[in-house]
Amino acid sequence: GGGGGGGGGGSSSTALVKTTGADGCPTDRRPFHVIQTADSSTYQQWQSRMMYYHFLKQQKADPCSEMGGFTRLLNTFDGGCDDLCDEIPTFTVKRMVSGNDKSGCDCDWTKVLKSPRCLCDASLPTCDCPLDTLSCNFAQCGDLGFVVLNRPYGVLQFLSSPEWDKRITEEYVIIAETDHLYMKTLPNRATPTIPVAYKFGYMNGADPKLCAAAKPYWTDCSVVDPIGPSPVIIANAQLKKLTPHWFALSMALKRDPVANAAYGWVLEMWGYTLAAARMKIRHSLWSNIQVEPSAMWHCDEAFTKDDFFTFHFTYGLEYSLKGHPSSKVGEWSLNKRNYMNHFPPKDLVPPPKCAGACAHKLYELFIDAATNLPNWPSGGKGTLGWIKPLVAENFDETAAAAKALLGTGPWQWQGRSYFFLAEGLFLADPPSSSRPLAKSGQVAGTWSPKPGGGRATVRVTLEGCAEKCTLTIPLPSDGSPPDSFDAECVPTHGGSTSEGETSSATLVPTDAAARLKFEKGCALATADLRKRVEGTGPWSWDGAQAVLFLAHGKLVTPWADGEWGYTPDGKSVFANFVGEEHTLSFGECLSFGVVRKRDKTRSSGALHQAEVGPRCSLGEGAVWT
């Protein structure tokens, strides 16, 4: 309405006019334009389509949000369009020369940075590096195999084009990447003088090595923001001043052996943040502008508790089929690198129930886009089949041999320590204070009672060198654990025989009193809790691996071995080592919460997917690969 109303009503009516425009949206909105940097590869095309889909979805959900226009900044060698230019608003620029500089490259990047108009130092009040400073023929300069240099090069070309002012009508822009999916409408928290950016933990100017590499270009590492150029919301005027410097610094750093070695794959990010420091542009750090989880971090409590706007799916989400997180390739895998040459199919198998919250959310974002976008290609592998599941065949937990061996170890065999774990997992050399991580990894393979064999016969299938071993284990008549086995192994290259026996068990209680104490506690525990815990592993505890809950109360942790058992109420587990007592509460989804008795400090743990080392499992004496 107008400014009408008389008397005391005039003040509120005037306020309404000031804050609401003809479109019904607040007049103090500060829209930003999304600039998505991309190339024309299949890998980036499907990501570009997904990102634009979720941008439009959030924009439609709140027409008065500050999410303004969208431009895909497409880098191609000839500067031409691809088949997405009709679907996504696109401006094309030329990619850099691939590989080494051509003879026409006449740029001395260090000289450019030290030219009178581009010279910056902490002692100077201002620093400017205008577009016309870069007068050399950098179109003939190569990316030296580092294609990310095309990001500042592309933005520089876009800023130099008349199309910039035609397309970018907003006063702010956000530099975004193809693997950014919006989960909610993103507000603009930048100001004309202070951009906002995500804080990256590895962009640490206080690190002596990283700071030393920056010294030739900037002397005061205390004012280097821990950021990169994406995601950054920044005023256009600032970006226009910053981009030539960002590009020149990135090119100089790549050609500097010390900086190149120190910064590696984040070198162009250092080009941006050092350019900003030189020009005295400080960023406001916004940790919730995005989340970049993996199965190992930021996937459960942190993901659901914090209010994130963007899902940056830079890390793969890897799980076992039961939902165990994995630091390597999972039996269930949602990883953008799986789809380098084809689109993710529409019929992706959903994550296991016990996978982290971030896995369920990313699956939802993928399926939403793939299902609703037209002409989404089909075919190709989805989330399954990237590795062979580590599963024991015909594992009979009721067999006498299974009952006798479950949770036993360490067994000394061929120079390594082995453990018989639940569900037929055969583990080797878990890292601990007394057993450093073996070169060939933790998991040796699977074990199961041999069908048709004697009550003390077990078949072990070892991974890494295709051995199959038959273990003959004498079972003591008094019900005590076995203490030796004979092994006959037949790898693809022939056969060998070895003997093994348990180690001298200073790491774990083995006396009758300890066994009796543990068995007394077992009588109090529920059958469900016992099945979840006894003989299981490898677990992580506060991110450290591997924790094993072995038979008769033996506990293996990365810090020291100890004892475990059931609490008097039979509902929880105690775990004691290095003089500390802890109470563990096990959840339904392969996890536990911890309370340390001394100070009530809380932590957590989770069961991890078994991971097989790349080398033969039989230790130093076996060299098959």
N, C-alpha and C positions, 0 to 999 in steps of 0.2 A: 504494500500500500504506500500512499504518499506520506507527507510529513504532517498530515492533518491531526485532528483531535485538539481540543483546546486545553487550557489550564494545565493541571498537573500531569495530564497524559502525554504532553508533548515530548518529554524527555525520553520515555521508553519507546515512543514511535520513531523518534529520530535515531535511536540506537538500532532499531530494527532496519531502518533504511541503510544505515552504515554497514550492517553485517550481512545483509541478504541481497543478492543480485536478482536480475530478471529470470535467471534460470533456477532460482530457489536455493542456490548454493551460497555459502559464506563468501563475502567479497574479499576477505583477508586470506583466502587460499593462496598458496604459493606452489603452483603445479610444477612438476619436473618432467622432463622428457627422457624416456628410457633409450639408451644407445646400447644395443646388443652387438658386441664384436663377434664376428663369425667368419668361417670359410665355407666353401661349397662341398665339402666332403660329406658322404653319407652319415658319418659319425656326428657331424655338427648339424646336419640338416634335421635329423629327428629331434635333436635337443632344441634346436631353434623353434621348431613347430610346437613342441611341448611348452617351452617357455612362453611363447606368444599366446598360446591357448590360455594358460593360467593367468597371464597378464590381463587378457580381455575378460576373463571370468571375474577377477577381483575388481576390475574397473566397472564392470556391469553391476556387481554387487553393491557398489557405492559410487554412484555417478558424481557425487560431490567430493570424492577423494582428491588427493593431490597427485594421483597417477595420471599424467597427461598423455602426450603422444608417444609413439614408439617407432624407432628406426633400427632396422637391422643393418649394421655397417659391414658389408660383405667384401672380403678381401679375395680377389681372384687375380691370376697372373695377367690376364688381358684386360682386367677392369670391367668385364662383361657380367651379365646377369646369369642366374641359374633358374631352375624351374620353380623356385619358391618366391620369385619376385612379384608374382601376381597374388600370392597369398599373404605375404608379410610385407609391410612398407619397408623398402630397401633402398639404400644408397651404396653404390659400388665404388670401390677404390682398387688400385693396383697393389698386388702383393710385392714384397721386396724380392730382389734377386735371390734365388734359392742357392744357398751354399756360400762360396767365397765371393769377394768383391770382383766386379768386372773392371776392365782397364779404365773405364770412364769415371770410376769413383775417385774423386779428387778431394775427399773430405778428411781433414785431420781433426778428429773429434775432440781431442784434448785442446787443440788450438781454438776450436770453436768455443769451447767452454771457457777459455781464458781470454777471449776477445773482449775489447773494452765494453761492448754493450751487453755481454753475457757473463762478465766476471762477477762472481759472488763470493763473499767471505763473511764470516760471523761478525766482523767488525764494521761492515758497511750497513748503512741505514736501510737501503733498498736494493733490490736486484730486479733487473728486467732482462728478458731474452726474447725479443719480438720475433715474429715469423720471418721477417726479412733478414734476420741475422744468419739463418741457415741458407746461405747463398751458394753453397757447394752443390755438386751434382749427386746428391745422395740417392737418387733414383737408380744409380748404377752400383750402389753398395749392397753387399750381400747380408743375409741373415745369419751366416756362419752356422747354419743348421739349427738355429734357435728361432723357431717360427713365431714365438710370442712377441718378438720385436715388431711384428705386423700390427700389434694393437696400437702402440703410440704412433706408428707410421700411418695407420689408417685414420686415426683421429686427427692427426696433423693434416692429412689431405682433405678430410671432411671440413675442418675449420677453414681451410684455404679456399674452399669452393663457395660460389654464390648460393649453392643449394643449402648451405648451413642456415642462413638467415630466412630462407623460404620455408624450411622444414621445422626448424627449432624456434618456435614462437614463445616457448616458455623461458623464464629467466634462469632456470636450473636444469641440470641434467644428472642422470645417474649412469655411470659406466657399469654395465652388467655383462655377464658371461652366459653362454648358452645353457650351462648346467645350473642355472638359478631358477627355481620354481617358487612362485609367490603363493603363500598359504593364507595370506590376509592382505588387505589393502595397506600399502606402505605410506606412512606420512613423511613429509619433508621436514627434517630437523636441522637442515643447513641454514646458514645466514649468508648475507652477501660477502662476509669476510671469513667465515669459519665453516669449512665443509665438514661433513660427517662421514666416517669410515668405520669399517670393521677392524677390530684389533686381532692381529695374527700373532700367536705366541712365539713363532719362530722368527719374526721380524724384530729382533732384539738388538737395538743399537748399543746396548751396554755390553754385549758380548765382545771380548777383546779381539777375537779374530775378525768378526764382522766389522767392528769399528775401524780396525787397522786398514781393512780394504777400502774403507770410505775416505780415509784421511787425505788422499790426493785431490778429492773433489769437495770435501766438506770437513771442517775441523772440529765441530762441536756435536758429538754424537748424542748429547743429552737432549737435544731438541729435534732428534729424528723420530718421527712418529712410527709406531709399530704397525704399519699399514701397507697396503698395495693400492693400485688404482681401481680395484673392483672388489666389493661394491663401494663406491664413493658417490655421494650426492654433493654436487659442487655448483656454485654460481658460474654461469657462462663466462663472465668477464674473467674470473680466476682461471678457468680451464684454458681460455685462449692465451693467457700469459704463461701458464704452466706447461702446456703441451710441447712446445719446441724444446724446452729445457729437459723435460721428461724423455723425449725421443733422443736428444743429443747425449744425455747422460747414459741412457740404456745402451746406445751404440758404443760409447767410450768404454763402459764397464765390460762389455762383451769382448772388446779387443785388449783389455787389460788382463794379463794372465793371473795376477793375484786376485783381482776382483772376480774374475770368471770362476776361479777355483773356489773362492769363499762363498759366492752367492748361488752358483748352480742354477737350478730350475726356477728360482725366485729372483733372478738377476733383474728382470724388467720391473719387478715390484720395488726393488732397491733404487732403480732409476727414477721411479716416480717419487718415492718418499724422500730421497736425497734432493731431488729437484725442488720439492716443496720446502724442505728445510733451507735450501739456499735462497729461496724467494721469501722466506719468513712466513710461510703459510702453515699454520698449525691446525690440525684436525680435531674435531670432537669425536671421541671414540664411542662407538655404539655397538655393544656386544650382541644385542638382540636383533640387529638388522638382518642377521642370517644365523643359521646353524649348519655345521658341516660334520655330522656324526659318522661314526663307523659302528660296526657291531661291538667294538671294544670300548667306546666312550660316547658320552652325550646321547645315548640312545634310549635310556629308560627314564629314570627320575628327572634328570636335567632336561630331557627333551619335553616331557609332559608338564613339568612345573614352570619352566620359563616361557615367556611370551615371544616366540620367534616369528618373524615376518616372511623369511625366505629360506627355502631348503636348498642348500648348496650340496649337490650330490657328487662331490669330488672323490669321496672314498667309497669303496665297495662295501655292501652290507652282506656279510658272509656268515652262514649258519649251517649247523647240521640239520638233518631232517627232523630232529627232536627240538630244535631251537637253541642248541649250544652255540654261542658266538665263537668265531674263528678269526685268527689273525692272518690266515692264508685263504685259499679258495674254499668256499663252502659247498656242501652238498646242495644247499639252497643258496643261490647267488644272485643278487641284484646289483650289478656293477656296470657302470656305463661302458667300461672297456670291453665288456663281453659283446658289445654291439658296434664294433668299429666299422663293419662292412654290411650290416643289415639293421633294419629297424627292430626294436623290441616288439615281439608279436603281441597281439591283443589278448591272447589266451595265456598270459603269464600265470603260472601256478602261484597262489598266494603264499606268504611266508608261514612257517610253522607257528602254531598257536603261541608257543613260548618265546618266539623271537622278540627282539626289542620293539618298543613303540615306534621308533623311527623307521623300522623296516615295514611295518604295517602302513605307516603314513606315506612313505615313498611309493610303495606298491599302489596305494590308492591314487596318488597323483599321476603315476604312469598310466594306470588303467583308465582313469577318467579322460586323459588326453587321447590315448590310443583308440578308445572306443568311440569318442565323439568327434574326432577329426575325420574329415572325408579322405578317402583314398589312402588310408594307412596301409602300407604293404604288409603282407602276411608272410609266414615262413620263418625259418631260422630257429635256433635254440632259444629257449626262454630263460627260466630261473633254475632249471634242473639239468643235470647231465654234464656239468663242467668238471667234476671229478668223480672217480669211482667211490661210492660209499664204502666206508670201512665197517663191514658187517660180518660177524661170525656166523658161519653157516651151521644151521641145525643146533644152535646152542641150547643145551638142556641143563638148566640150572639145578634140576633135581638129581642129576647123576652124582654118584658118589665122588668121582674125581672132581666134578665142578664144586661140590660142597667143600671138599678138602682143600682145594687150591684157591678159591675165591678170596681175594684180598691178601694173598701171601706175597712175601718179598721183603727185602731184595734177594733175588737169586743171582749168584755169581756164575756167569756162563760166557765163555769166549771173551773174557775181559770186560764185560759190561754187567750192569745191574738191571734185573728184570722184575716186573710185577704182574701178577695175574689179577686183572680187574673185572668189575661187573660187566655183563653183557658181552663177554668174550674179548675184551680189549687187553692186549699184551703190550705193556709199556716198558720202555727202556730209558734209564738214566734221566729221571726228572731232575731239574736243577735244584740244588739246595746248598747249604753252607758246606756240606761234606761231599757233595756230588756235583761239580760244575757241569754245565750243559755240554753234552757230547756233541761232536762235530756232526753226527748223522741224525740229530734230532731226537725227539722223545719217543715216538711211537714205533714199535717194531712190527706189529701186525695184530692178528686175532688168534684166539685159542678156543677150543671146544672139546668136550669129551668125544673120543673117537667112536663113531657108530660101529657097533658090533665088536668093539674092543673090550678089554678087561676093565674091571672097575677102577683101575688106576692108569688107564691109557688116555693120552690127550694128543690131539692133533693141533699143531701150531702152524699157521700160515704166516710167514715172514714177508714183509714188504721190502721193496728196493732191490731185491736180487732174485725174486721168484723161488725162494726155498719153501719146501714143505717138510716139516719135521714131525716125527712121532716121538713123544716123550713117554717114557715108562717111569711111573712114580710109585715107589713102595709106600703104602699107606699104613702107618703104625696101628697096631691092633688096639691100643689104649685110647684111640681117638685124638691123640695129639697131632699137630700139623706134620706133614711130611717134611723131610729135611734134605732130600736129594732126588735127582732124576738122571736117567740115561736118555740121551737124545740121538736119534738117527735122522740126519737131514739129507735131503736129496735136492740140491739146486739144479738148475738147468744144465750146469756144466759138470755134473757128476755128484758123488756122495761124500759125506764125511760123518764121523761120529764124535761126539764130545760128551763129557759128563759135567754136571753142575750140582751145586749144593748151596744151601742158604749161607749168607754171610754171617760172620760173628755179629750177633744182633745187639750191638751197643746202642744202636739208634732207636730201638723199640723194645718194649717189655716182652719178654718171652717166658718168664717163669710162671709157675702154676698159680701163684697168688694173683699175678696180674690178669691171667686168663679168667680166674674165678671172679675177680672184681668186675671185669667187663661183662661176663656172662650174667652176673647178678643184675647189672643195669639193663641188659637186653630183655630180661623178663618183665621189666616195667614199661618198655617202649612199645609203641604201636607198630603193627606189622607194616603199615604204610611208611612210617618214618624209617624203619630199618631197611626197607627195600630202597629208599631214596639215598641212603647214606653208606651202608656197609659195602666195602670193597670198591667204592666209586672213585673216579678221578678221570682226567686231571681237572681240578677246580682252580680258579683264580681267587685270590683274596686281596682285595684292594688293588686289583690289576696285576698282582704278582703271581706267577705260576711256578711250580705246580703243587697243589695240595692234594694228598691222597688220604682217604679214610680206610685204613687197612684192617685186616682181621685182628681180633683180640686186643683192640684199642690202640694199635700202632698208628701214629700220625706222622706223615711226612709233610713238611712245609718248605718253602724256599729259604727260610731263615734258620730253622733248626728242627730236628725231629722231636716228637713229644708223645703225648697220650691223648686219647679222646674216649668219650663214652656218653651215656645218656643221663640226663638230669633226673632227679628223683621223681618228678611228675611224669616222666616218660614222654614229654612233648617236645623237648629240645635236646641239644647236644652240647657237651662241654668240650673244649679243646684247649689244652694247656701245653705251653712250650716257653722256653727261655724265662721261666719264672713268672709268666703272665697267665692268668686264667680268663677264659672267654666263654660266653654263652652264645650258641648259634641257633637261630630259628630258621628252619628250611621252608621255603615257599613252594607252591605248586609248580612253578615254572623254573626248575633247575637253578635255583638261586638260594642264597641264605643271607640273613642279616646278622651282624655281630655286635655284641656289647662287651667291652672289656671291663672286667670286674673292678679293677683298681680305680679307674676314673670315669667309668660309664661312657667312654669314647665309642662312637658307633662307626662301623664300616660294613662292607658287604662283599659277597663273593658270588661266583657263577660257574656252572659246569661248562667246560669248553669242548668244542669239537676236537676229536682226536686228529692229530696232524702227523703225517708220515714224513720222515726225513728222506732226502733224495738218494742217500747212499745205502748200500747193503746193510742189513740189520745185524749181522753176526759179529760185529766188532772188528778189531784190527787184523785178526787172522784171516778174515774173509775179504776178498778184494773184488768179488763179482760186482758188476754195475749193469 
